[in-house]
Amino acid sequence: MKTWEKVNVPEDVGLSSKGLLQYLEAVEKQGVEMHSVKVLRHGKLVMNANFAPYDDHMPHMLFSLSKSFCSAAAGFAVQEGLLSWDSKVLEVLSEAAPEQPSEWLQSVTLHHLLCMGSGLKEESDNIAGQPEIKEWAKAILACECVREPGTYFHYNSHGTYLVSRMVQKVTGKTVRDYLIPRLFAPLGIPVPFWSSSPEKTNIGGWGLYLASDSIARFGQCLLQKGVWEGKQVLPLEWIEKATMAQIDNSNGQKDPNNEWHQGYGYQFWRTRGNRYRGDGAFGQLCMISPEKDMVVAATAGTGDMGKEMQLLHEYLFPATDMEPGTEEEQKALQQKLVSLACVWPQDDGSGSLPDGYYKNDEMALFFRENEDVLTFRLMDEQMEVEMQFGKASPVLFPMNPGIYTDQANAWMGQYGWEEGTLHLVARNLNGPQRLEMTISFQDGKMEMDTTKSLCFFQYKGILERH
């Protein structure tokens, strides 16, 4: 497996240590929770920023960054003559076609699905949230088209599911299994987990788990026009089509400063600075700059992707045009890199936990503290979950499948008291989800606030002790 050639200092490949240091300081100052950021230039590893407890080899939920890999599977299928860009979805998936499809639906092609121009109704993107539906493709296509295909951009993750279904239909393999010998193995990417539908089809538009190192390998291969270690791995025709604007994703209202108005390819976004990217919710990112010969691969847990990308445009990419960093700045960057960590609650010894059972009409909570480990159990109409929190240092605990995915995830939790208020933070080590909770106790009641949590239950209210 290829190992990255590392530079001694970023200046070896024309990047300023000062600029990279300013980027990391801005991330910290502006509260953008990054988990891992890998920066490559001229094919060499310039910066590997891992924010403990995360690292660049830890599989991470990619959310919609999964789409770019699904698109690659379609590219291979076209290269092998199993599909064409003009393949009609109803012809390939005839078993899922409505009895009397409209002319617009009959004209939807692989190209339309890949560029988010299918014209399908918005309701077609809500199928996964309806557990009673077992035949996703049929349900999506039953929603019909409300616009002529190719004339209007509408972001639709279930359209990507149809791409995954088409690839599986013509290859007899899920997109993950199809990509193993064609992409993952040649690039040295460990075989990943990819969530599947009730039809046993990889979801395509989300559900893939990859580490930032694997994302970086994909990005570098794209930058090298599909060549990896002297061999053509990714189809060149697909790369050219996927990374150029195929549709106006502003629908005629382009704002040059809007990151999401620069054009859309085949499951890739054009971006400011003449770059392109694949991205996923909460900060998962693969951004490629051909002009600067750079790749940025990131996993994160941020609710503000616009800010995440603004910091790249404002600090990281401009580091190629800055004066070289001084020896002191180079040392400061290295010191910063070894000290990066997510923020956990600290304890000032100002409180003690009244063990017990608290409830209201919406939920019930149970607390137990034993040997500096706090166990917390939440029960409401939708879920029951148990979490653990260490005092002064985080503890590891599993989270059962079914809450976010059919894949079990590892979590870490830590708690502490600050001026009589209890603070708890738990993080999914395989995704962006983060629980942040503050609790105050008084007169047999507890006031709980979880509104700073990311992708977890949002609640603020009072529960009574029982």
N, C-alpha and C positions, 0 to 999 in steps of 0.2 A: 504494500500500500504506500502510495506517495506520502512522504512527509514534507511539510512546508520548509523551504529554505528561509531561515530567519535572517533579518538584517541585524547588524551590530547596533546601529542607531538609525532612526528614521531618515536622517539626512543622507544615508547611503543611497536611497531611492528618491531623493528630492522632496521629502516631507519634513516639515519643521516640527521638532519636538515641542517647541513652544505652542504651536497651533494645536497639536494633539492634547497637550496638557490643558490648554484653554477649553477644549471641547469637553474633557472629562470634568473639569471644574464647573462648566456650565450645566452639564447633566446633573451634577450634584446640587448645585445652587437652585436650579429650577425644578427640582423634585421629580425628574423623569426617571422612573424606575427601570433601568436597563438590567438585563440578566447576563448577557454576554455580547460583546462587540468584537468582531474580527475584521481587521483592515488589511487588504492585500494591495500591493502596487508592483507592477512589472512581474507578477507571479510570485512575489516574495511576501512573507508574513512580516508586516510592519508593526502591528499592534494587536495584542490578544488581551482584551479587557474582560475579565471575569469578575462578577460581583457576587462574592460569597453569600449564600451557599451554592450558587449556580456556577456552572462551568461550560466550556465549549464542546464537551463530549456527552452532555446530559440530554437525552431526547426530550423535546419540548413540543407542546401543541403548536402547530403552525397556523391553524385557522385557515384563512383564505390564501396564504402562501402555498397551500396544498394545490391550488388551481394551476400554478405554473408548472408543477410536476405532472399533473393530469394532462395539461396541454402538450408536454413533451411526449407523453404516451401516444397522443393523437398524431403528433409529428412522425413518430416511428411507424405507426400504422399506415400513414399516407406514403411514407418512403418505401414501405414494403408492399405497396399496391393493394392493401386491404381496405383502405378508405381513400376518398379524395376530399379536397376542401369543399367540393360541391355535392358530396354525399348527402342525400336528404334523410333527415332523421326518421320520417315515417316509413321510408323504404328499408332502412336498416333495422329499425325497431317496429316492424309491421305488427307484431303481436300486441304492442301497446297503443296502437293507433285508434282514435275514436272511430265510430261507425261512419259518420259523415263529416270528415274534417273539412275545414274551410280551405279556400285556395291559398290563403296566407300560410296556414299551418302546413299545408302540403309543400310549400316552397322553402320551409326552414331547412337550412343546411348546416353542416359541421362548421363552416365559416361563420355563420350567424351566431351559433352557440358560443364559439370561442371568443368572438369580439363583443359579446353581450348585446347583440343586435337582433335577437330572435323575435322580438315583438310580443312575447308571451305575456299574459296578464300577470299583474303583480301577485295575485293569489297563488300562482304557480310556485312561488318561492317560500311557501309556508307548509309544504307537505310534511317535512321531517318533524314538525311540531304536532303532528296528529298521529298518535300511536296506533289508532285503529286502521290506518292506511298501510297496507302491506305491499301493494304494487305501486311503487313510487313513480316509475316511468309512465304508467298508464294514467295516474292521477295528475301528473304534471301536464301531460299532453291534453288531457280532458279540459284544462283551463283555457285552451284556445289562444289565439293571437288577437290583440287589440290594435296592433300597428303592423304596417307592412314590414316584413323582415328586412333588415339592413338600413332602415331609415331613422332609427331612434335608439340611443344607448339607454339600456336599463340594466343595472347590475343585478344579476340573478344567479345565485349559487346553485339552484336546482337545474339551471341550464347546463352547468358544468357536470352535474350528476348525469345528465343525458349523454354528455361526451364520454364519461366513464363507462356508461352502459353500452354505448356504441362500440367503444374499443373492446370491451369484454365480449360483445356479440360476435365480432369478426375475428377475434384472436383466440377465444375460448379461455382466456385468462383474465383475472382482475388486473387493473392497471398497475397495482403494486407488483404482482408476480410477473407481469409483462415487462416491467422496468428493471427487475432484478438483474438479468443478464445484459441488458442493453445500456443501463445508466448506473444503477447503484453499485454493482460489482466492479465495472471498469473504473469508476471514480473512487473506489475504496469506501463507499458509504455502507455502514452496517444495515442489514435488512430491517426496514422500519415497520412499525405498526401503522395500519391505516383503517379507520373505522369503516364499517360496512352497513348497508341498508338491510331491511328484511329480505330483499331480493338477493342477498349475498353479493352485492356489488359495492366496491369501494366508493365512498360518498363522492370523492372527486373534488368537490368545492371546498371541503374542509376535512378534518379528521386524521391528517398525516402528522406523525411525530418525527422530527429530525433535530439533531443538535446543530449549533451554529457552525461547527466545523464542516458538517455535511452541506449546509446551506452555502458555505464559502466555496466548496468544491464545485457545486452546481454553478455558482456565479462565475467562477474562474473559467470553467469550461465554456460557458456562454460567451465570456469576454474573448476567449481564444477561438471564437467561431466554431465551437463544437469539437475542437481538437484537444486531446488529452494524452500526454506522454507520447506524442508523435502519431496518434491514431485518431481518425475521425470518429467520434463517438456520437455526438448529437447531430441530427440532420441539419445541414447548412440552410436548406430552403426553409425549414421550419423556423430556425432562429431568425432569419431575415423577416419572415412574415410575422412572427410572434412579437418581435421587439420594435416593430414600426407601427405607427398609428394606422389602424384599420377603420376607425370610426371616431367621429367627433363626440367625446364623452362629456362635453358641456352642453350638447344639444342646442348649439347656436348662441350660447351666452358665455363664451370663453372669457375667463379672467386670467391674464398672464401670470398673476401671482398665486393662483389657486393650484395647489399640488395635484388636484383631481380633475383639472381641466386641460391637461397637456396632450390628450389623445390616449386611446386604448388599443392595444394590439390583440394578441391571442393569449388572454389571461396574464398579460403584463400591462403595467401602466407606463406611459411616458411620463417623465418628470422634469422639473426645472433643471437647467444646466445641461440640456441635451443628453440626459441620462434616462435609464429605464429601470423598472423595479418590479418585483413580485412582492406582495405584502399581505399580512394577515392581521386580524384584530389584535389590539393591545400591544402592537409594536413589533410583530415578527416581520423581518425585512431581509430582502436580498436586492441591493442597489448596485447597479453597474454603470461605470462612467468610462466609455470607450476613449473619450478625448484625454482623460487623465490616466488611463490604463489602471483603473482602480476598481476594487470590489469591496463592498461593506456588507457583512452578514451579521444579523442581530436577532437575538431573542430578548423579550422584554415583558414587562407587566405594567404598561402605562395606559391611562385612559385618554391620552392626548397624543395621537400619532402625528398630528400636524406639527406640534412642538418638537417631537422626536426628529422629524425630517428637517425642520427648520434649523436645528442645531447642527445637523450634518452639512447643510448648505452654507451655514454661517461660519462654522469653525473648522470642520474636518476637511472638506474638499478644498477650501482656500489655503490649507496648510501647504499645498504644493507651490503656492506663489509667495510664501513668506520667507523672510530671511532665515537662514539656518539657526536652530536653537544653540545657545551657549552650552558649554560642558555642564554648567550648573543646572540648566533647564533639562538637559538630557537625563541627568541623575534624578531630578525632581520628577520627571515623567516615570522613570522606572520605579521610584519609591511609591508613586501614586498607584501604579498598576498592581503592586503587591499588597496594597492596603484596601482595595476596593471591596465594599461589602454593602449589602442591603441593611437598612436601619431596623433595629429591634428595640422593643421597650426596655428601659433600664429600671432598676428598683432602688428607691430611696428609703425603704423600710418603714414607710409611713402608714401602712395598712395591714390588715389581716382579713382573711376570707371567712365570712360566715357561711359555712357549708350548708347546703340545703337545696330545696326544690322551689323554683319560682315559676309562676304562670300567670297568664291573663287569657282572654278569650281567643287569642291568635296563636299562642305558642307556649311551650313549657321548657324551662332550662333546669339542668341539674349540675351542681358543682361539687367537686371533691378535691381536696388538696392532700397530697401524701408525698413526703420526702422531696419537697421542692418541685413536684410535678402536679400541675392543676389539670384535672380532667373535666371537660365541658361537654355536655350532651344537649343537643337541640332537637326538639320534636315539634312539628307542626303538621298541618294537613297534607303537605306535599313531601316532606322528607323527615328522616331521623338520622342524625349524624353525630358521631363522637370524635372529639379532637383533644389533643394533649398539648400542654404548654410547659416549658421548663422555666425555672427561675434563674436568671443571670446567664443562661445559655439555652439555645433552642434544643428541643428534643424531636426525634424523628418518629412519625407514626404513619400508618397506611390510611388511605381513603378508599372506601369501597367503590367499585365500579357502579355506574348507573346515575351518578350525580352529574357528571360532565361528559362521561364517555363510557364505553364498554371496556376500557383499559384501566386497570388499577393504577393509582398514582401515589407517589410518596409525598408526604407533607412534613413541614417543620413548624413548630410553634414555640413562642416565648412570651412570658408575661412579666409584668413588674408594676409596682405601685409608685405613683407620683403625686405627692401632696394629697394623699388619701383617696385618689382615684385609681381604679384598676385598669391597666392597659393590656390588651392581648393582641398579638399578631400571629397569624398562621399563613404560610405560603405553600403553594403547590410547587414542588420541585420540577415537575414535568409540564408546567404551564404557567400562565400569567395570573391565575386566580389568587387572590389575597384577601384574607379576612382581617379587618382592623376593627377592634371593639374597645370602647371605653365604657366602664361601669362604675357607678357610685351607689353606695348602700346607705340607707337611712330609714329608721323607724319601720323595720320589717319589709321594706320595699327596695327594689333595685331599679335604677334608671339606666337603660342601655341605649347606646348609639353605635350603629355599624355603618353609617352612611358614607364613610370613607373607604369602605371595602370595594374591591374590584372584582366584578363577576361573581359576587356572592350575594346572600340575601341582604337587602337594604332595609334597615329598620331603626326606628327611634321611638322609644316608649317606656312605659313603666310596667313592671311585673311585681306581683306580691309573693312574699315568702309563705310557704305552706309546710 
